[in-house]
Amino acid sequence: MRALALAALLLGPPAAIFAQETTADPARSGPTSPVLSINQQRLFEDSAFGKASLSRLEASSRTLQAEVRKIESDLEIEERLLTERRAAMPQAEFQPLATAFDDKVEKLREAWGAKDRELKRQRDLDQQQFFEIAAPILAEVMRDLGATVLLDQSSVILSLDRVDITQLAIERIDAQLAEAEEDPAER
């Protein structure tokens, strides 16, 4: 305790604020500080919502990759057959076939790119939806802990671990979302 008091004297008021680890209200569980931090990426990825989203997107990505591998295999066979035919065909007859094959490959690449971009867009939409749901819960956690500011850890240069509420927030969000799923009135 003397070390905390000494740190408060040496470092000034901010250290005194962070050195207060007392929880006056038993309903509060977590640090008491006007400034808290959170790891937004971990908040999303470790929440039940985020895990379900990532699992669904990963399954879609694996399906797309399997589709790409199958079509690539078919294209390799088609290209090999086209190459074999080239030796026996006049250039004028072969050129339209080669051009058609190249166009087909380009269209498939564009389609795969569009599907990949759609998966990334869906992840962004899922994250946006999650943070819209999480915002009032995070505000409640802040009120419970007496905080006025919540920062993402990526924008914090230096902090004490005691101001990180990521795990607490994950637990609260998961609990409230699970409760909403169980409530028949929410359906």
N, C-alpha and C positions, 0 to 999 in steps of 0.2 A: 504494500500500500504506500510506503514511503517513496518507492521508486516512481509510482504513478504521480504522486504529489510533486516530486522533484521534476519529473518530465513536464508536468503542467506548468511549473514555474519557469523552467528553461525554455520550453517551446511556445509558451504563451497560450492564449485562449483556445485555439483549435485543439491543442493536445488535451486541454482540460475537458473539452466537449467529448472527444473520443475516449478519454480515460474513464468516463462515467459508464460503467457497465452494470449499474444497479437497475433493477426492474421493480419499480414501485407497484405496478399493477400486476397481480398474478395472472391475469388474463393475457398479458403480453408474453410472447415467447420469442425472444430474439434480442438483438442489440437495441440500445436506446441511443439514438443519435439523430440530429436533424438532417444528416446526409447519409444515405444508404447507397449501396451499389448492387448491381445485378449483372450476371453474365447472360445476355439475351439469347445467345446461341445455345448455351446449355439449358436455359429455361425452356426453349422450344424443344430441343432434341431429347431432353430427359423427361419431359412431361408425357403423360399418357397420350394426349392429343398429338404431340409431335412424333412420338414413336409410331403411332398408328399411321400418320401421314407419311413418314419416311418409309415405313414398311410397304405401304401401298405403292408409293412411287418407285421404290426399289424393285418391286415385283413387276411393275409396268416397264421399267428400264431393262430388266432381265428378259422380258418377253420381246421387247424391241430388239435387243442384242441378238436373241435367238433368230428372230425374223431376218435381221441383217445378215447373219452368218449363213442362213439357208439360201437367201437370194444371192449372196456373193458366190456361194458354191455353184449355184445354177448359172450365174453369169460367167464364171470361169470355164465351165463346160461349153457354154454357148460361144465364148470367145475362142476357145481351142478349136471348135468345129468350124467357126468362121475363118480362122487362120488356115486350117487345112484346106478349105474350099478355095482360098485365095490363089493358091498355086495352080488350080485347074480352071480359073475364071479369067476372062479378060478384065482389065482394070475398070473399064466403063460399067461392067455389071457388078463388080465387087464394091466399088465406091459407095453406091447407095446403101448397100447392106451394112458396110462399116459405119456410115453416117447414122443410119437408123439405130445400130447397136450403141454408138456413142450417145445419141440422144436419149435412148432408154436408160443407160447408166446414169446420165446427168439428171434425169427426172427422178430416178430412184434415190439418188443422193439428196436431191432437194426435198423429197418426201421424208426421208430419214431425218434430215436436218429440222424440218418442220415438226416432226414428232418429238425430237429431242428438245426443241425450244418449247413445245407445249408442256413437256414434263417439268422443265424449269419454271415455266409460267405457273403451273399448278402448285409447285412448291412455294413460290412467292405468294400465291393466293392463300394457300394454307397457312403460311406464316402470318400474313396480314389478318386473316380471320382469327387466328390464335391470339394475336396481340390485341385485337379488338375485344375479344372475350376476356383476356387477362387484365386489361387496363383497370377496370373497376375493382378487381380482386387485388391488384398491386396497390391501388389507392387505399383500399381497406387495410392492407398490411402496413402501409406507411402511417395511416392514422393510428393503428394499434400500437405502433412502435414510436409514435411521436415524431415522425420524420416529416420534413417539408420538401426534400429533394431526393430523387432517385436517379442515379447515374448508371450508364452502362460501363462496365469495367474497362472496356476498350478506350474510354475517354478519360480514365482516371490514371494519373501518373503515379500516385502513391496513396495507399490506404492501409488500414488495419483489416485483417480478416474479419473482425467482428462486425464490420458494416456490410458484409456480403450477405444478402438475404435470398440468394438464388434457390437454395434447397428448401427453405421455408416457403417461398413463393410457389415452387413446384408442388409441394405438398398441399398447399391451400387451393391451387388451381385444380389439381387432380381431384381433390375432395369435392369441390363445388361442381365440377363437371360431372363427376360420378353421381352426385346427389341429383343433379338436374336430369340425368338419364333415367334415374329410378322414379322420379316424380311423374305420375301419370298425367298431371295437369300440363306438364311441359311438352307432351307429345302432340 
